[in-house]
Amino acid sequence: MSDAGSRAGYRLMHVHAHPDDESSKGAASTAMYVAQGVDVHVATCTGGERGSILNPKMERPDILANITEVRRQEMERARDILGIRQDWLGFIDSGWPEGDPKPPLPEGCFALVPLEESTERLVRLIREFKPHVLTTYDERGGYPHPDHIRCHEVSVAAFEAAADPERFPDAGPPWQVLKLYYHHSFNRARIEAIHEAMLDLGLESPWGERLEQWKPEPDWDARVTTKVPCSDYFGVRDQALLAHATQIDPDGHWFAIPRETQAKIWPTEDFELVTSHVESVMPEDDLFAGIEAAHLAP
């Protein structure tokens, strides 16, 4: 990988559904690229208003009554820890529908906003920031939260539309993002490797029950094309996660695995290259592989 400061002029955009997603998906590679001089921008689709409080220490009436502002403040802390810039697309969290059958989504939520409307907002940010690389979730959303699935749809649509001068002409001059990636860090091979390593160390693994229910999907795991070595920045990732105190229990599964074990067993964050407008040779170890200095000028 490149030395710190050598990537000045490179720009990377992550599109996420909620505040905290930027810290739980790709945060170590984000911190690494920032240290190398890359300008990293996170577009957060919703404010996480309907998200549950997942840290029992934060289950207080004052937190619940002010959850929108609390989650904004958490995002600001995580943003500063990671060294990124960040913007809100301004949509309302759809919430996690529970029940059988599941209830209809709330009126006006992100997942129900017309795709053209949400795509235009992201196109505007893309054309303003001019990223060379854009990352988002796969077609499953990473997991089937309606906001994650919608985030995928919006990101893919905006990746294409941002380069088309006939789409959203009032949203700024067209810009061709060179590469589109999906996050795949929660792949089965990684979880299995960490699970087995913890058992070998005589530690209790938080993944045993999950793996028993997780049906192997070799074709799905094979979609990983790009493994970015970034274990030196796992500590920064963890600090960014802890900034989201309503969502991350410091005594929970996120921190049950010793950091040194993670670094030894699986020192990468993993992605799938979906579209590339530069020459790309698989496998990769860098989201900017194939992007040369000649591609950097706006």
Backbone bond lengths (Angstrom), bond angles and torsions (degrees), N, CA, C in turn:
res aa  C-N    CA-C-N  psi(-1)  N-CA   C-N-CA  omega(-1)  CA-C   N-CA-C  phi
1 M - - - 1.458 - - 1.517 109.49 -
2 S 1.297 116.14 162.35 1.450 121.04 -175.64 1.516 111.49 -77.36
3 D 1.343 115.69 157.30 1.448 121.43 177.24 1.514 110.26 -74.23
4 A 1.361 115.42 159.02 1.454 120.72 -179.17 1.518 110.16 -57.60
5 G 1.320 116.25 138.38 1.451 122.10 176.73 1.505 114.40 85.88
6 S 1.353 118.16 -8.58 1.461 120.29 -174.66 1.514 113.28 -83.70
7 R 1.331 117.58 -5.43 1.459 120.53 -177.28 1.537 111.92 -107.23
8 A 1.298 117.62 22.31 1.461 120.00 177.65 1.524 109.12 -57.76
9 G 1.318 116.80 134.89 1.459 121.48 -178.27 1.509 114.00 99.28
10 Y 1.344 117.05 -16.04 1.462 120.54 176.62 1.525 109.08 -85.43
11 R 1.330 115.86 143.72 1.466 120.44 -177.61 1.531 110.42 -132.30
12 L 1.328 114.71 134.86 1.464 123.24 -175.92 1.518 108.89 -129.66
13 M 1.332 116.84 131.76 1.462 121.18 176.55 1.521 109.97 -120.97
14 H 1.341 115.65 130.47 1.452 122.90 171.37 1.524 108.16 -106.88
15 V 1.327 117.30 135.15 1.457 121.31 175.23 1.521 107.82 -111.94
16 H 1.336 115.46 120.96 1.464 121.39 -176.06 1.518 110.63 -126.50
17 A 1.328 114.74 157.95 1.458 120.54 -176.17 1.517 112.65 -80.64
18 H 1.351 117.31 -42.21 1.463 122.16 -172.34 1.522 110.22 -136.46
19 P 1.343 116.80 157.98 1.460 118.25 167.55 1.524 109.18 -63.19
20 D 1.267 117.32 134.97 1.476 132.30 -175.56 1.514 111.09 106.17
21 D 1.345 118.80 -25.65 1.473 119.63 179.30 1.524 111.35 -63.26
22 E 1.324 117.52 -33.23 1.468 120.58 -179.71 1.529 111.18 -66.65
23 S 1.341 116.55 -21.69 1.458 120.98 -178.47 1.522 113.15 -96.66
24 S 1.323 116.99 -20.53 1.464 120.80 179.93 1.523 112.76 -98.57
25 K 1.321 117.51 -7.51 1.468 121.94 -177.41 1.526 109.34 -136.66
26 G 1.313 116.28 104.90 1.458 120.19 175.06 1.508 115.58 79.67
27 A 1.335 118.64 16.73 1.464 119.71 -174.64 1.529 112.64 -72.21
28 A 1.334 118.16 -33.92 1.463 119.27 -179.31 1.528 110.88 -68.48
29 S 1.325 117.04 -43.51 1.470 118.41 176.63 1.519 111.03 -67.13
30 T 1.332 117.29 -33.97 1.463 119.91 174.45 1.520 110.31 -58.37
31 A 1.332 117.03 -50.60 1.462 120.64 -179.36 1.523 111.36 -61.46
32 M 1.326 116.61 -37.85 1.462 120.20 178.20 1.525 111.19 -63.63
33 Y 1.337 116.37 -45.61 1.461 118.73 -179.28 1.522 111.10 -66.03
34 V 1.321 117.78 -37.09 1.467 120.45 176.18 1.533 109.62 -59.82
35 A 1.335 116.63 -44.35 1.463 120.55 179.46 1.523 111.88 -62.48
36 Q 1.330 116.99 -27.62 1.458 121.18 178.93 1.527 112.55 -83.45
37 G 1.318 117.05 -3.11 1.458 120.17 178.71 1.503 115.11 101.75
38 V 1.334 118.51 3.41 1.459 122.06 178.72 1.527 109.23 -72.66
39 D 1.327 116.47 138.97 1.457 122.61 173.46 1.527 107.13 -86.56
40 V 1.331 116.76 114.81 1.465 121.43 -175.35 1.526 109.52 -112.95
41 H 1.313 115.75 130.19 1.463 123.16 -178.19 1.519 108.66 -123.09
42 V 1.328 116.45 132.50 1.461 121.99 174.87 1.523 108.99 -110.33
43 A 1.322 115.86 127.23 1.459 121.82 171.89 1.525 106.88 -102.04
44 T 1.329 117.07 119.07 1.465 122.60 -178.74 1.519 108.15 -105.46
45 C 1.321 116.37 117.74 1.464 120.31 -170.46 1.522 112.81 -69.84
46 T 1.334 118.07 -38.46 1.469 121.40 -176.26 1.525 109.77 -130.64
47 G 1.332 115.17 169.86 1.453 120.21 178.10 1.512 114.48 -90.06
48 G 1.326 117.58 0.26 1.459 120.26 -178.82 1.519 113.29 69.49
49 E 1.333 115.96 25.45 1.471 120.86 -173.54 1.525 114.02 -60.93
50 R 1.330 116.29 -32.17 1.467 119.36 -176.62 1.528 112.72 -101.10
51 G 1.317 116.76 10.69 1.449 119.37 179.14 1.517 111.84 -71.61
52 S 1.312 116.75 146.66 1.459 121.66 177.47 1.527 109.64 -73.87
53 I 1.322 116.53 154.81 1.457 121.38 170.64 1.526 107.18 -84.09
54 L 1.325 116.63 113.32 1.461 121.65 -171.85 1.517 113.20 -99.29
55 N 1.317 117.66 -6.19 1.459 122.28 177.08 1.529 107.89 -104.57
56 P 1.335 118.73 111.11 1.464 120.18 -175.44 1.523 113.55 -57.36
57 K 1.325 117.33 -25.10 1.462 120.09 -179.95 1.531 111.63 -70.65
58 M 1.331 116.96 -15.72 1.461 121.09 -178.48 1.525 112.37 -104.76
59 E 1.315 117.33 6.14 1.464 121.06 -179.58 1.525 109.64 -80.03
60 R 1.339 113.55 79.08 1.462 120.60 -178.31 1.524 108.69 -129.64
61 P 1.331 117.23 148.92 1.467 119.77 -178.79 1.522 113.01 -58.40
62 D 1.331 118.18 -36.98 1.462 120.19 -178.15 1.526 111.36 -68.18
63 I 1.320 116.56 -33.88 1.469 120.11 177.32 1.525 109.61 -69.17
64 L 1.316 116.75 -48.32 1.456 120.74 -178.50 1.527 111.43 -60.96
65 A 1.319 117.25 -38.75 1.461 121.30 -178.10 1.523 112.43 -69.32
66 N 1.334 116.73 -21.68 1.472 120.80 -176.80 1.522 111.40 -124.20
67 I 1.336 116.50 32.44 1.464 120.26 -170.27 1.524 112.96 -60.85
68 T 1.331 118.26 -33.98 1.467 119.83 -179.48 1.521 110.72 -63.14
69 E 1.323 116.82 -48.69 1.459 120.41 -179.31 1.517 111.43 -69.40
70 V 1.333 116.45 -38.17 1.468 119.93 178.67 1.523 110.38 -59.77
71 R 1.319 116.69 -44.85 1.468 119.12 -177.99 1.532 111.31 -70.41
72 R 1.303 118.06 -29.87 1.468 120.42 173.54 1.529 110.50 -64.95
73 Q 1.319 115.84 -42.86 1.459 119.21 178.90 1.520 111.40 -65.59
74 E 1.322 116.77 -38.82 1.457 120.20 176.19 1.523 110.57 -61.32
75 M 1.321 116.83 -42.16 1.459 120.99 179.29 1.524 110.99 -63.34
76 E 1.313 117.12 -39.22 1.463 120.10 178.20 1.524 111.12 -62.09
77 R 1.325 116.96 -41.34 1.467 119.73 178.55 1.522 111.21 -65.73
78 A 1.325 116.74 -45.03 1.469 120.20 178.77 1.526 110.88 -62.67
79 R 1.309 116.18 -41.35 1.474 121.01 178.42 1.521 110.72 -57.33
80 D 1.340 115.90 -45.29 1.465 119.37 -178.33 1.526 111.30 -68.41
81 I 1.321 117.16 -37.26 1.464 120.50 178.57 1.532 110.55 -63.81
82 L 1.323 116.96 -42.55 1.462 120.97 -177.98 1.532 112.53 -79.17
83 G 1.322 117.19 -20.20 1.462 120.31 -179.70 1.513 114.02 78.02
84 I 1.326 115.96 29.62 1.462 120.94 -176.76 1.523 110.80 -105.31
85 R 1.328 116.05 168.09 1.451 120.85 163.19 1.529 107.30 -100.72
86 Q 1.325 116.35 157.11 1.466 119.33 -173.67 1.514 110.32 -152.01
87 D 1.342 115.91 142.61 1.455 122.45 176.37 1.523 109.25 -133.63
88 W 1.326 115.28 150.43 1.459 122.62 174.87 1.517 108.58 -95.41
89 L 1.329 116.78 132.83 1.468 118.57 172.11 1.521 110.96 -74.16
90 G 1.328 117.64 -20.36 1.449 120.99 171.01 1.512 116.20 92.17
91 F 1.337 117.77 14.99 1.465 120.30 179.21 1.533 110.55 -91.99
92 I 1.327 115.62 163.22 1.460 122.30 -175.63 1.524 109.99 -97.39
93 D 1.309 115.01 131.37 1.469 123.72 177.40 1.534 110.21 -48.82
94 S 1.329 116.14 133.70 1.468 121.05 179.41 1.517 113.06 -81.93
95 G 1.332 117.06 -16.82 1.450 120.22 -175.70 1.530 111.73 76.40
96 W 1.332 115.42 168.89 1.469 122.03 179.02 1.526 108.17 -102.59
97 P 1.330 118.24 107.01 1.469 119.89 -177.28 1.525 111.34 -68.57
98 E 1.321 115.93 130.82 1.461 121.02 -178.82 1.523 109.82 -122.66
99 G 1.324 115.83 146.11 1.448 120.77 179.23 1.507 111.22 124.76
100 D 1.305 117.04 168.08 1.464 122.99 178.48 1.535 108.41 -140.25
101 P 1.318 117.44 102.87 1.468 126.06 4.28 1.532 111.75 -75.68
102 K 1.329 115.21 160.04 1.451 119.42 179.50 1.524 110.01 -70.56
103 P 1.329 116.90 143.98 1.461 119.90 179.93 1.525 110.96 -71.64
104 P 1.333 117.59 161.79 1.468 119.66 175.63 1.516 110.69 -64.35
105 L 1.316 116.32 152.73 1.461 120.78 178.28 1.523 109.92 -70.24
106 P 1.335 117.38 153.36 1.466 120.39 -179.04 1.532 111.56 -64.67
107 E 1.290 115.27 141.20 1.460 121.04 179.15 1.523 110.11 -58.66
108 G 1.322 116.44 136.08 1.456 121.82 176.81 1.512 115.19 82.99
109 C 1.326 118.50 0.52 1.463 120.22 -178.27 1.525 110.59 -74.71
110 F 1.333 115.17 165.35 1.465 122.12 -174.74 1.522 112.72 -54.65
111 A 1.327 117.48 -44.32 1.464 120.91 -175.58 1.515 112.51 -65.40
112 L 1.339 117.18 -19.04 1.466 121.04 -178.56 1.527 113.37 -102.96
113 V 1.317 117.66 -6.84 1.468 120.18 177.02 1.526 108.71 -65.97
114 P 1.327 118.76 135.62 1.473 119.73 178.30 1.524 111.64 -52.38
115 L 1.320 115.61 135.78 1.461 120.91 -175.49 1.523 111.68 -56.61
116 E 1.303 117.81 -36.83 1.460 121.01 -178.99 1.527 110.69 -61.97
117 E 1.318 117.03 -38.91 1.470 120.82 -179.15 1.523 111.63 -67.54
118 S 1.325 116.86 -49.23 1.463 119.37 -178.93 1.522 111.25 -68.90
119 T 1.322 117.30 -34.02 1.461 120.24 178.09 1.524 110.62 -63.81
120 E 1.309 117.28 -41.47 1.468 119.74 -179.57 1.526 111.60 -59.84
121 R 1.320 116.93 -41.07 1.469 118.93 -179.94 1.514 111.20 -62.18
122 L 1.333 116.57 -41.78 1.461 118.66 179.76 1.518 110.85 -71.55
123 V 1.320 118.06 -38.45 1.467 121.09 176.63 1.525 110.11 -56.79
124 R 1.320 116.74 -42.12 1.458 120.55 179.80 1.529 111.04 -59.14
125 L 1.338 116.67 -43.64 1.462 120.17 178.37 1.522 111.63 -66.83
126 I 1.333 117.06 -41.78 1.467 120.56 179.41 1.526 110.23 -60.65
127 R 1.303 116.91 -46.36 1.469 119.94 -178.29 1.523 112.21 -67.58
128 E 1.313 116.53 -27.71 1.464 120.21 177.53 1.527 111.13 -77.21
129 F 1.326 116.57 -46.19 1.464 121.07 -175.95 1.522 112.93 -81.91
130 K 1.317 117.45 -31.24 1.466 123.90 178.92 1.538 112.84 59.38
131 P 1.334 117.78 58.50 1.464 119.16 178.97 1.522 111.89 -71.51
132 H 1.324 114.80 150.52 1.465 120.39 173.05 1.529 110.63 -88.57
133 V 1.333 115.74 -27.46 1.463 122.03 -179.16 1.529 108.22 -132.39
134 L 1.333 115.99 140.02 1.463 121.84 176.33 1.520 108.60 -128.45
135 T 1.331 116.44 135.28 1.464 120.50 176.13 1.523 109.60 -120.71
136 T 1.328 114.95 151.96 1.466 121.51 176.64 1.523 108.25 -159.18
137 Y 1.335 117.30 -163.42 1.461 122.06 -179.28 1.527 110.72 -93.27
138 D 1.332 114.90 161.78 1.452 120.33 174.84 1.529 110.23 -73.84
139 E 1.311 117.25 -179.48 1.463 121.61 -174.57 1.527 113.07 -66.36
140 R 1.323 117.44 -16.18 1.460 121.05 174.42 1.529 112.03 -85.68
141 G 1.319 116.19 -8.39 1.448 120.35 -176.02 1.520 113.63 82.68
142 G 1.355 116.61 8.29 1.459 119.57 -171.02 1.514 109.27 81.61
143 Y 1.306 116.92 -48.41 1.464 124.69 165.39 1.523 105.43 -148.97
144 P 1.325 118.74 158.32 1.463 119.64 -162.47 1.536 115.66 -81.79
145 H 1.304 117.67 41.97 1.465 120.11 170.65 1.530 107.53 -70.13
146 P 1.338 118.48 134.76 1.471 119.19 -177.58 1.517 113.66 -57.16
147 D 1.331 118.39 -32.43 1.463 120.51 178.46 1.521 111.61 -71.30
148 H 1.332 117.47 -34.42 1.460 119.99 178.51 1.528 110.67 -69.26
149 I 1.290 116.80 -40.98 1.464 119.98 177.66 1.522 110.28 -64.71
150 R 1.330 116.47 -42.55 1.461 119.87 178.86 1.528 110.95 -66.71
151 C 1.329 116.65 -36.72 1.462 120.59 176.53 1.525 110.64 -59.17
152 H 1.325 116.60 -43.00 1.468 120.49 175.43 1.518 111.06 -58.52
153 E 1.322 116.51 -48.18 1.470 120.56 -176.98 1.521 111.47 -63.06
154 V 1.310 116.16 -43.51 1.464 120.86 -179.82 1.533 110.56 -65.78
155 S 1.318 116.84 -42.91 1.462 120.73 -177.56 1.521 112.00 -64.13
156 V 1.324 116.69 -45.09 1.463 120.50 179.62 1.527 110.24 -64.53
157 A 1.335 116.26 -42.88 1.460 119.82 179.19 1.521 111.19 -63.52
158 A 1.328 116.96 -42.15 1.467 120.42 -178.33 1.523 111.68 -71.02
159 F 1.341 117.31 -34.36 1.470 120.52 176.71 1.523 110.23 -56.73
160 E 1.321 116.60 -42.67 1.463 120.88 179.45 1.524 111.44 -75.39
161 A 1.332 117.01 -44.90 1.457 120.64 -172.53 1.520 112.60 -70.04
162 A 1.335 117.88 -31.21 1.464 120.30 -175.73 1.519 112.62 -60.49
163 A 1.325 116.71 -27.16 1.471 121.09 -178.28 1.521 113.06 -90.71
164 D 1.308 117.54 -6.21 1.466 121.93 -174.31 1.526 109.83 -98.13
165 P 1.331 118.79 112.51 1.469 120.61 -177.42 1.520 113.22 -64.29
166 E 1.328 117.36 -18.46 1.460 119.42 179.92 1.532 112.65 -86.25
167 R 1.330 117.46 -11.99 1.471 121.07 178.43 1.519 109.27 -95.58
168 F 1.272 116.80 129.46 1.463 123.44 176.28 1.535 112.61 48.56
169 P 1.325 118.11 58.88 1.467 120.57 -176.21 1.521 113.87 -61.48
170 D 1.330 118.14 -20.61 1.465 120.43 179.35 1.522 112.74 -87.75
171 A 1.331 117.37 2.28 1.466 121.25 -176.81 1.518 112.66 -97.09
172 G 1.335 117.62 13.94 1.456 120.97 178.65 1.515 112.56 107.13
173 P 1.344 116.77 167.03 1.466 121.16 179.89 1.519 110.86 -62.25
174 P 1.330 117.61 145.65 1.475 119.77 -178.08 1.525 112.36 -61.53
175 W 1.321 115.27 150.89 1.464 121.67 178.65 1.515 109.25 -141.85
176 Q 1.337 115.91 128.77 1.456 121.86 178.32 1.522 110.44 -93.06
177 V 1.324 116.47 107.40 1.466 120.24 170.16 1.522 107.30 -70.32
178 L 1.324 117.08 134.55 1.461 120.04 -171.36 1.526 114.35 -82.57
179 K 1.348 116.81 -31.57 1.465 119.22 -176.62 1.525 109.87 -141.65
180 L 1.333 115.62 141.68 1.463 123.59 176.44 1.520 108.61 -120.90
181 Y 1.333 116.11 128.29 1.464 122.34 179.34 1.519 110.90 -124.03
182 Y 1.344 114.84 152.81 1.461 122.28 167.84 1.528 108.55 -108.30
183 H 1.331 116.84 143.12 1.459 121.85 172.92 1.534 109.95 -71.17
184 H 1.339 115.62 138.28 1.466 120.49 175.35 1.529 111.78 -139.57
185 S 1.314 117.54 29.35 1.464 119.14 -174.85 1.521 113.03 -68.29
186 F 1.348 118.33 -23.84 1.457 119.90 178.40 1.526 110.64 -94.12
187 N 1.322 115.91 48.56 1.465 119.34 177.77 1.533 110.01 -84.85
188 R 1.317 114.78 156.44 1.467 120.14 -173.77 1.531 112.12 -62.92
189 A 1.323 117.61 -39.03 1.462 119.84 -177.43 1.528 110.83 -59.90
190 R 1.319 116.36 -40.85 1.471 120.32 179.51 1.521 110.70 -65.85
191 I 1.329 116.79 -48.10 1.459 120.32 -177.97 1.531 110.74 -63.04
192 E 1.326 117.25 -40.83 1.466 120.50 178.23 1.527 111.30 -61.98
193 A 1.337 116.53 -43.46 1.463 120.41 -177.96 1.523 111.14 -63.65
194 I 1.321 117.00 -42.69 1.461 120.33 179.60 1.533 110.73 -69.22
195 H 1.326 116.03 -40.15 1.471 121.07 178.09 1.532 110.68 -58.62
196 E 1.326 117.07 -48.84 1.459 120.74 -178.64 1.523 110.93 -65.66
197 A 1.323 117.47 -36.96 1.464 120.39 179.28 1.518 111.20 -64.65
198 M 1.323 117.14 -39.65 1.457 120.00 178.89 1.523 111.52 -66.30
199 L 1.324 116.51 -40.92 1.458 119.60 177.66 1.527 110.85 -63.69
200 D 1.340 116.83 -39.82 1.457 120.81 178.49 1.530 111.72 -62.60
201 L 1.328 116.44 -29.72 1.465 121.70 179.26 1.524 112.01 -85.43
202 G 1.339 115.86 -0.51 1.454 119.80 -178.30 1.510 113.56 77.08
203 L 1.328 116.60 20.08 1.458 121.68 -179.47 1.521 110.37 -100.30
204 E 1.299 115.91 154.82 1.462 120.51 175.93 1.522 109.41 -81.15
205 S 1.313 116.66 127.00 1.464 121.19 -179.29 1.526 110.41 -92.76
206 P 1.341 117.09 137.97 1.466 119.45 176.61 1.519 113.16 -80.64
207 W 1.353 116.63 -0.24 1.465 119.63 -170.68 1.519 114.42 -106.06
208 G 1.340 118.17 -0.68 1.459 119.71 -174.28 1.520 113.22 -59.02
209 E 1.318 117.09 -52.77 1.466 120.62 -178.48 1.523 111.25 -63.74
210 R 1.325 116.91 -40.79 1.462 120.59 179.52 1.527 110.92 -60.98
211 L 1.318 117.10 -42.49 1.460 120.00 -178.95 1.525 111.76 -67.68
212 E 1.325 117.64 -32.95 1.467 120.20 178.04 1.523 111.27 -63.33
213 Q 1.319 116.72 -31.91 1.464 121.60 -178.26 1.525 112.84 -92.78
214 W 1.322 116.73 -8.34 1.466 122.63 -172.99 1.526 108.68 -93.00
215 K 1.294 117.29 106.14 1.456 121.09 -179.83 1.527 110.31 -72.81
216 P 1.334 117.47 132.27 1.462 119.91 178.92 1.531 111.15 -60.13
217 E 1.317 114.94 138.52 1.460 121.80 177.00 1.529 108.17 -133.97
218 P 1.340 118.14 80.19 1.464 120.43 -175.74 1.518 113.50 -55.03
219 D 1.318 117.61 -39.22 1.463 119.76 -179.00 1.522 110.94 -65.02
220 W 1.329 116.07 -35.86 1.461 119.56 -179.77 1.525 110.32 -68.90
221 D 1.332 117.10 -47.66 1.463 120.47 -179.51 1.524 111.40 -62.95
222 A 1.324 116.50 -29.59 1.462 120.62 -179.15 1.524 112.43 -70.02
223 R 1.320 117.06 -10.20 1.460 119.92 -179.51 1.528 113.08 -73.00
224 V 1.316 117.67 -15.70 1.464 120.08 177.45 1.523 109.16 -64.39
225 T 1.329 115.54 124.87 1.466 120.71 179.88 1.520 112.54 -114.00
226 T 1.352 116.46 -19.50 1.457 119.95 -164.39 1.520 109.74 -138.99
227 K 1.330 115.79 115.33 1.458 121.63 179.64 1.524 107.90 -113.95
228 V 1.325 115.97 112.67 1.463 121.80 -174.39 1.526 109.18 -98.14
229 P 1.349 118.40 112.00 1.472 120.18 178.30 1.525 110.30 -67.52
230 C 1.330 117.08 122.27 1.465 119.51 -174.72 1.518 111.76 -151.86
231 S 1.329 118.03 23.68 1.466 120.22 -173.79 1.521 112.67 -64.93
232 D 1.331 118.31 -23.32 1.459 120.49 177.18 1.523 111.59 -62.74
233 Y 1.332 116.68 -15.52 1.463 121.32 -175.94 1.525 112.39 -112.35
234 F 1.338 116.79 13.28 1.462 118.97 176.15 1.535 110.95 -62.24
235 G 1.309 117.94 -32.08 1.454 120.74 178.27 1.520 112.16 -65.73
236 V 1.320 116.71 -40.02 1.465 120.26 176.68 1.519 109.55 -65.02
237 R 1.324 116.18 -42.89 1.466 120.75 176.19 1.519 111.00 -54.70
238 D 1.337 116.15 -46.02 1.461 120.03 -177.33 1.524 111.27 -65.10
239 Q 1.327 116.81 -38.58 1.464 119.40 178.28 1.531 110.78 -65.97
240 A 1.320 116.82 -38.05 1.465 119.86 177.22 1.528 110.77 -65.65
241 L 1.324 116.39 -39.95 1.465 119.75 176.31 1.530 111.31 -60.34
242 L 1.321 116.47 -45.57 1.456 120.68 -177.76 1.524 112.23 -64.82
243 A 1.324 116.97 -23.28 1.463 119.97 176.97 1.522 111.32 -62.84
244 H 1.332 117.28 -26.60 1.464 122.17 178.39 1.528 108.55 -90.10
245 A 1.325 115.35 70.53 1.455 120.90 -169.59 1.521 113.14 -66.09
246 T 1.324 118.50 -26.59 1.473 119.03 178.28 1.523 111.76 -73.95
247 Q 1.311 117.06 -21.30 1.461 121.59 -172.91 1.522 113.68 -106.50
248 I 1.308 117.55 -21.37 1.459 121.22 -171.89 1.523 109.96 -121.59
249 D 1.329 116.04 116.62 1.455 122.00 176.04 1.530 108.26 -85.47
250 P 1.340 118.21 116.52 1.473 118.80 -178.95 1.513 113.33 -62.30
251 D 1.337 116.88 -17.42 1.468 120.44 177.31 1.529 112.13 -100.71
252 G 1.335 116.49 9.56 1.450 121.30 -176.04 1.514 113.50 -94.04
253 H 1.352 115.30 -164.77 1.468 120.54 -171.35 1.520 113.53 -67.83
254 W 1.345 117.97 -24.43 1.464 119.42 -179.57 1.523 111.73 -57.50
255 F 1.344 116.08 -33.28 1.456 119.58 -173.64 1.528 112.29 -115.27
256 A 1.325 116.73 16.30 1.461 120.77 178.45 1.525 111.69 -75.82
257 I 1.319 117.26 -20.95 1.460 121.85 -176.14 1.524 109.09 -98.39
258 P 1.330 119.04 119.50 1.463 120.14 179.39 1.528 111.13 -54.27
259 R 1.333 114.59 136.20 1.464 119.17 -175.90 1.526 111.80 -60.20
260 E 1.338 116.11 -37.49 1.460 118.82 -179.75 1.529 111.07 -66.40
261 T 1.336 116.86 -31.22 1.461 120.18 175.86 1.521 110.42 -67.47
262 Q 1.320 116.75 -44.41 1.456 120.31 177.14 1.523 110.79 -58.45
263 A 1.337 116.44 -45.68 1.457 120.74 -176.61 1.524 111.69 -64.22
264 K 1.335 116.20 -36.39 1.467 120.06 -179.06 1.519 111.81 -75.20
265 I 1.341 116.34 -42.83 1.463 120.46 -172.48 1.519 112.10 -83.31
266 W 1.333 117.38 -39.73 1.474 120.05 -175.45 1.540 108.73 -146.27
267 P 1.337 117.25 82.58 1.470 120.58 -172.27 1.526 114.25 -83.94
268 T 1.321 117.27 12.46 1.467 120.18 -175.20 1.517 111.65 -119.45
269 E 1.327 115.19 162.37 1.456 123.28 161.59 1.519 106.65 -110.45
270 D 1.329 115.96 139.24 1.457 121.16 -165.21 1.521 111.49 -114.30
271 F 1.331 114.68 143.33 1.455 122.28 -175.51 1.526 109.82 -139.93
272 E 1.305 114.24 164.36 1.463 122.18 173.88 1.526 108.59 -119.19
273 L 1.322 117.11 119.03 1.461 120.59 174.55 1.521 108.34 -75.62
274 V 1.316 115.93 119.58 1.460 121.68 -175.07 1.521 111.19 -100.22
275 T 1.314 116.24 -45.16 1.465 121.58 -179.77 1.516 108.69 -140.13
276 S 1.331 116.67 136.48 1.454 120.53 177.24 1.523 109.69 -138.91
277 H 1.310 115.34 132.63 1.463 121.77 175.76 1.524 111.07 -103.37
278 V 1.330 116.07 13.39 1.467 121.75 172.10 1.518 107.38 -127.37
279 E 1.316 116.09 163.53 1.461 119.65 179.55 1.524 109.73 -64.75
280 S 1.317 116.50 125.63 1.460 121.26 -176.69 1.515 109.78 -129.60
281 V 1.319 116.29 129.78 1.453 123.43 -179.48 1.525 108.01 -114.81
282 M 1.318 116.37 124.96 1.462 121.69 -178.50 1.525 110.59 -94.86
283 P 1.337 117.87 147.94 1.458 127.34 -4.72 1.524 111.21 -78.78
284 E 1.321 116.43 163.65 1.456 122.61 179.32 1.532 110.01 -114.45
285 D 1.346 115.19 162.17 1.463 119.82 170.99 1.524 110.94 -128.24
286 D 1.340 115.82 18.49 1.458 120.44 -173.32 1.527 109.27 -155.49
287 L 1.335 117.11 129.06 1.460 119.88 178.66 1.528 112.54 -65.59
288 F 1.329 116.76 -20.19 1.466 120.46 -178.78 1.532 112.59 -99.95
289 A 1.313 117.58 10.47 1.468 120.28 178.74 1.520 110.01 -55.90
290 G 1.307 116.13 131.76 1.464 121.68 179.65 1.524 114.28 89.27
291 I 1.326 117.03 -10.78 1.470 120.47 179.36 1.517 108.12 -95.65
292 E 1.307 115.45 116.50 1.465 121.79 -176.61 1.520 110.26 -103.22
293 A 1.331 115.53 172.28 1.463 121.29 -178.89 1.522 111.47 -57.12
294 A 1.325 116.65 -31.10 1.463 120.31 -178.76 1.517 112.44 -64.99
295 H 1.335 116.83 -20.50 1.464 120.67 -178.69 1.522 112.42 -86.62
296 L 1.339 118.72 -7.63 1.452 120.67 -165.86 1.519 114.29 -81.71
297 A 1.295 117.51 -30.92 1.468 119.31 -173.76 1.528 110.44 -63.80
298 P 1.347 116.77 138.18 1.473 119.35 177.56 1.524 111.78 -59.73
